[in-house]
């Protein structure tokens, strides 16, 4: 089963719509059209929410797409109505450089963030601007999915955060939300030495210890980070108040672009220390992805890879870490 079909069926089960009406031909519907049909039958769903993996996730998108979803919410699911969804609302994505920065356009209309701000990236992020254009240029019709426009999504979040009237309060909220990841950091959890004949623990020691030592010296003034040792049993882990204070101060000192990239890296890799490495540009995203999935790798070696699960998770992690790294590239 294709992953897109799996997502659609999962979403349908969540809202009790696995069996489609007789007037709808499932084979002719695209993933976006199926989601539109789900939205049209779910009164509680917002038109800016996508059904994804059984959960509703707000996705930063452009105004034209939001308008399209509003129209689709009243569609009956017929071929005549869904056929309109396959047409693009633009011919060409492009960049125009102004005094404000690099403005990203669809034809002559500037893309807007979810808060209505024009999508304009700083002058020193030329590569980011052109990569965002490439995202839209390679987008097939209107099948916009949460993973289709990672750079657009991140840039829009950074812009909205910078222009929000309560920007400082939001930054503090983000920092507070990310701090618990330092307690449960993937790189601070070590497997028992007897698991996988000690090979997993050895790999973790080789990959994680240098990162821990670097973070303690660079950001925490030599203060030791607590870690969970599998040989001591299943125990919780919590950092000292000193470490937490220093970590929060470091996060609060980031600019909006660094903070947005850091947030994406932490949430994607489940590693606060890995996010620090991304911001400091000290690690290749593939190496980081391999480090935070060591246990999964050993599980796959023993039990095998689950098609449309492990491979999809790996690609999604690479996408999240890669987009975070690209956001930090400067001319």
N, C-alpha and C positions, 0 to 999 in steps of 0.2 A: 504493500500500500504506500503510495506517495505521501510524503510528510504533510503536504498541503491538504490532502484528503483526510489524513489523520486529525489535523487541527480542526477541520470543519466538522467532522463527526463528533469530536470531543466537545466542541462548542454546542453543537446541536443537542447532544445528550444533556448538557447542563440546563438547557432551557426547554427540554422536553419536545424537541422538534426533529428527532432523528428520522421520522417518517414524513416525507414531504407530501404536499397536496398533489392530487392526481394531475392538476393543470401544470405542474412544474416538472420539467425534464431535467433531472439532476445531471445527466451527462453533458448537457449543453451549458450549464452554468459555470462561470469562473469562480474562483475562491472569493473574490470581492463581491460578486453578485450573490453568492450564497449567504455571505455575511449581511448583505443588504436585505436579503429576504428574512434573515433572522431578526434584524433590527426592526423590520416592518411589522413583525408579529410579536415583538417584545416591547410593551408600552413603557416599561421602566428604564429601558436603555436610552442613554443620551446618543444623539447623532454623532457626537465626537468620540464615542467609545467604540473600540473594536472588540469583538468577541475573539479571544485568543487563548487557546489552551484551557477553555472553561472559565476564564477570568476576564473581567472588564478592565482594560488598561487605557488610560487617557494617552493619546498620541498627538504630539505637536505636529500639525500639518498646515497646509496653506488654506486660505479662505475659499478658493475655488473648490477644493476637495471637500471641505465642510459643507458647502452648498450642495454639492453633488450627493452627499450622504443624506442631507435633509430631503432632497427630492426622492431618493431611493427608499426612504422610510415609509413612503406612501405607496410604493409600488406593489402590485399584486403578485409579482414573481413571474409574470408572463414573458414570453420571448420578446414581444414588442417593447415592453418596458425595460428589460434587462439589456437589450441590444444597445441602448444609448450609453450604457456604462463603458462600452469598449472604445469609445471615441475620446481622444485626447482633447483637452481644452486649450492646448498650446501647440505651436509648431516647433519652436526651438528655445532651448535654455541658453542663457548668455550672461556675461559679466560686463558691467559698465563701471568704470572707476570714476568716483566723484571725490569731492573734498572730504566727505564723511568716511569713505572707504570703498571697498569693492561691493557693489550692489548686485545681487543675484536676481535675474529676471526670467520670466517665462514670456517670450516674445517681448512686448514693451511694458509688461506689468511686473512690478517687483513682488517677489514672494513675501508673504507676511508670516510672522510667527503666530502661535496660538493666541498671544495677547494683542495681536494687531500691529506689532512693530515691523518695519521693513527689515528684510534679511540683508544686513550690511555687515561685512566682516572687516576688521582693521586692515590698513594698508600693508602691514607686515605679514599678513596671512594670505598672500597671493595663491600659494599652492592649495590652501583650503578652499578658497573661492572657486578655483577651477575644478577641484575634485567634487564640490557640491554640484556644479553644473554637469559634470560627468554622471553623477547619480541620476539626475533628471533626464539627461540625454539617453541613458540606457534603460530607463524605466519602461517596461512593456505596458502600453495602453494605460489604463487607470487601476491596475491591480496593485494598489499601494498597500503595503503591509508594514507592520512595525519594524521589520528588519530591512526594508527596502531603502530607506533614506537615513542611515545612521548619522552621517555628518550633518545633514540638514537639521535633524532632530537636536543634536548637540549644540550646533551653532545657534539655533533658535532658543534653546534653554539659556545659553550664556547671555544672549542679547536681552531676553526677558528679565533675567536676574539683574543685569546691569541697570536696566531702565525702571525697575520696580521701585515704587516710592518707599517701600519697606525693605529695601535691598539688604541692609545690614542685619535686620531681624531674620530674614530668610537665610542669609549666610550662616548665622548662628544656629538656626534650626537644622540646616544641612549638616553642620559640624557635629551637633549633638546627636543627630541620627546616625552618623557614620562611626562615632566613637565605639559603640559596642562591637564593631567588627575588629577592633584591636584586641579585645578579649578573646574572641573566637577566631582569630586570624588563622587561615589555613597553614601559614608558615610557622605557627606557634603550637601546632598540634602534632605530636609524634606518635606513631604506631608502636605497639609492643614489639620488642626485638624478636619474639618467636614467630611473628606473622611473616608468611612468605619466606621462611628460612632466614629471616633477618635482612633480606635484600631490600625490602621497602624502607625499613628504618635506616639502613645505610644510605639509601638514595636521598631520604629526607635530611639526614645529617649533612650530607654533602651539598645539598641545594639550599637548605634553610639557614644553617648556622652562619655562613658568611653574611647573609642579608640581615640577620638579627644583630650581629656584631656591628655591621655598618650603621644600622638605625640607632643602636644604643649610643654609639660614638658621635654620630652626626646630629641627631635630633633630640636626644634625651640626656646629653651631658654625662654619659657614662652610667646612667641609671639602668639597672638590669630589667629586662622584660620577662615577665612570668610566662611560662609555657606549660602546656599539658603533656605529661609524660605517660604514655600508654602502659609502661611497666608498673606504674603506681595505681593502675585501675582506671575506671571511668570517673574522672574528676572534672570539676568545673575550672575555669580559669578567669582570673580577674586581675587587671593591672593596678598598680598603685595609684594613689591620687596624684602624685607628682608626675607620673608618666601621662596620665590622662590630661592633666592641665597643660603640659608641654605639647601634647599631641593636638589638643584643641586650638592652642595658640598658633601652632604651625598652620593648621587648616584655615584659620581666620585670616592669616597673612597672605593667602593665595589670591590672585586676581580672579575675575569671574571665569576666564577661559581655563585657567589652571584648575579652579575648583570644579568646574563642570567635567573636565577630563578626569580629575581625581575621583569624583563621584562615580562616573561610569566604570572606571577601572576597579574600584573597590567593590561595587555591586556585582560586577561581572565575575571577577576572580575570587570574591569573598576573602580578600586580603588587603588590610590596611597598609601593610608594609609593601605589598606589590604596587599599590596605588602611589605610594611615595616614590618608588623606583620609576614609575611611568612619568610622574611630574618632573623628576630630576633627570630624565632621559638617560638612565643608566642601564636599561635592559631592553633587549629585543622582545617584541610582543610574543613571538612564538616561544622563546625561552621561558617567559613568565607563564604562558598558558600551560606549558609542559610541567612547570614547577608546581602550580596550584592544582594540577590534576594527577599527581603522582599515584595516589591511592586508586583512582579510577583506572589508570593504566595497568596497574598490577592486577586489579580485578578482571579486566578484559583479558589479560594474558592467561589467567587461570580459568575463567568461565566463558570467555569468548565475547565478541562484540555484538550488541543488539542493533540490528539494522534499523535505520530511521530513528535512532535514539542516541547512541553514543556518538555517531558521526555527526548528527545534527547539533548536538550539544557542543561538540568540539568546534564546528564551524561558527556557531553562535558566539562562543567565547572568543575566538580569534577576531570576529567582527567587532565585538564590544571593545576589546583591548586595542585593536588596530585603529578604530575610529577615535578612541581617546588619545592615542599617540599622535595621530594626524592633526588633531585639534591644537596641538602644542607646537607644530612646525612653524618656524618664523623665517622670513627672508634673510 
